[in-house]
């Protein structure tokens, strides 16, 4: 993978002419858009491939930069430094020692930069830090961040519905437009530095959820990953969002979507199923969604901490001094410290933690005077009435508890309501006997990870703590809310429902009174996990999966469809293309022995149609095709022979294959035959009771009984529950029918049991074989279907030429309905296009019969060629065989 930035601002900001030596003639500020800038010669691009570095562009709401205002103007008025606490910087630091990958950041600064300083500041940040700042006007940023993001999207993703104006913000179209505008601004900034052919783009968090659409619209093959750091709510919560489909489709314009836990990913997949009708598959451990021919991969991996940074802070003299101070303040006085570190917001559960502490002191008097809860309250990231209420409630509760249980030299709750230096927080981790996290909802929360590593300590800290040696067993205890992202990863923690105050209090006592050996074992288990699953492991794993997902981009034909935020890219195999009317009509009129195989449901009849019987127009088209003596037309359906016989009784010469081809007849007056030897249907006595059981327990499901098969349908059931029940039923039937001569298959919203060896492919194979035995060498095959069962037909006719079942010059058209992965070589968009195609072929047959022409119509104009190649020939004529210009029958 090569990074040849065609808009390389990193060269531009140096003020020097761009040097192409060793860089493969890298051209600054010029996009390689097809048709605008010619490709460079191969020799130079080869040299670039061997020297250029891999590059990832990290896009997030905030840059990992701290800005300080100085005196003066322009860039000189500002001092910039890395924000060591930023996850975006930590992932770079964790990867850099083991890789030559280059990172560029795109995002906002926390401070507002005056318009007059922005150009110089942008140049300084790009030159010094490889950061591209997005300068957003103050009023737009307020509507974007404090408006839509923090007042609406963030509460909703944390399960707070805006039932009243006081409970989260009501949806405001004005704020939504600000959100979209800022995402568009980010996309414009990214265009300044991206090389779409080689760069990876990694977008972070809910602030930029529609950014993938803007990027995919500009570059269809962009290598794009997205990671959501907040929870993703259940579908019942998410579906209340007025722009729910826009956000889902925007995320699906990514190649890889990452979540911290399976719960968050499951909720996202459920929303895609319920609102977009998409289903997912797990292949070899990877979860993927098929979306218009693209596979969108789902990554489930919680983020880790920066081990190197934390260990370096543990080794600081300031940390050692602070630990010594805390030991004297608590441990030397016989106090046991419980520690909480939370932002002061409504979802962190600080008040619930304080209530549990109060309950502990009430129910366990022996711990009065001994246990101290130190609560570090970081400033809230948002602002508003709810933050003020949480703060006021917390202060009041702390005051009440201290008044009730405090003593002259004992304060049961210590509330630190100010930002602490990182080393000060780490010192508290080192001294605390137990860490408490009682958030009611949190995306991840890395506080427990930091606590575990800090408790491992080092030799100097062991001396301060009074441990005999660094090899002495370490211990740590965690009481964690089950509603936070890190909870599933820390299996040795005591998990609690934070709303159950009594249970939290009991858990705190258990953490204090647990045997020392048990505390050590839990600590060792947690330390092994946290130390091996750090931020570097997380970032490397995500980027490796992103590279794997994007490998086949170059092999796909891509084009965009849809407007606005409903834009998406259709990606298809290079050999998979839309069936051209001109192409198939040309082949149709040149050939003399034709086989036409048609599926019914989803092909001639839309799946959503309530009345499934064929229209008079369909009957007329089929009859026109059947009256052509050069045609053998077969309808191949899963429906029963009774239903098909009644529906298509007006079609005298139509061949019908019923129940996936088990029953077959060549024309209306012919006897029904079977494609396989007669089978015993006693297996139905086993399968039907099982299906009835699932029908009773799955509202909206039905059983369809046919002569040779049974079908359990759940089209009208809840999508998630129906799919889950279908998987269970499939396994159940596989088990009870293991010794029966039947196969159990899962289809579109159904599970079917049918005799072994029966498939639509067998019909195609038998039809071609019979025609060959009669001396008819087929030179035209048209096969159209829409679901999995039709793939068997596509496979048979695609290989028929190699098996000498067809003429060596046969024209073969395997066509599926809709753009999707298929064994067919062609597609048409919907049933309406299928009907128009067949109507066109039927018109050709009628006109050829009327003119008495077998091999077609000729042109009397200048070309003197067959009419489909005539320059005067148009689509109108192609379908209706009307005279165009000087073209006429000959």
PyMOL commands that set and color helices and strands:
alter all, ss='L'
color gray80, all
select helices_A, chain A and resi 9-12+42-51+74-77+87-96+115-129+138-157+173-190+206-208+211-218+235-238+244-251+262-276+307-314+317-329+331-333+350-363+365-367+385-405+422-431+447-456+459-465+487-489+501-513+516-532+535-549+553-555+564-566+581-590+616-627+641-647+659-661+684-697+719-736+760-773+788-799+831-851+867-869+875-880
alter helices_A, ss='H'
color red, helices_A
select strands_A, chain A and resi 55-62+65-69+78-82+102-108+131-133+200-204+223-227+256-259+280-283+286-291+294-300+336-343+371-378+413-416+434-437+477-481+494-496+556-561+568-573+577-578+594-598+631-636+655-658+663-665+673-674+702-705+710-713+742-747+750-755+778-785+806-817+826-828
alter strands_A, ss='S'
color yellow, strands_A
deselect
rebuild
show_as cartoon
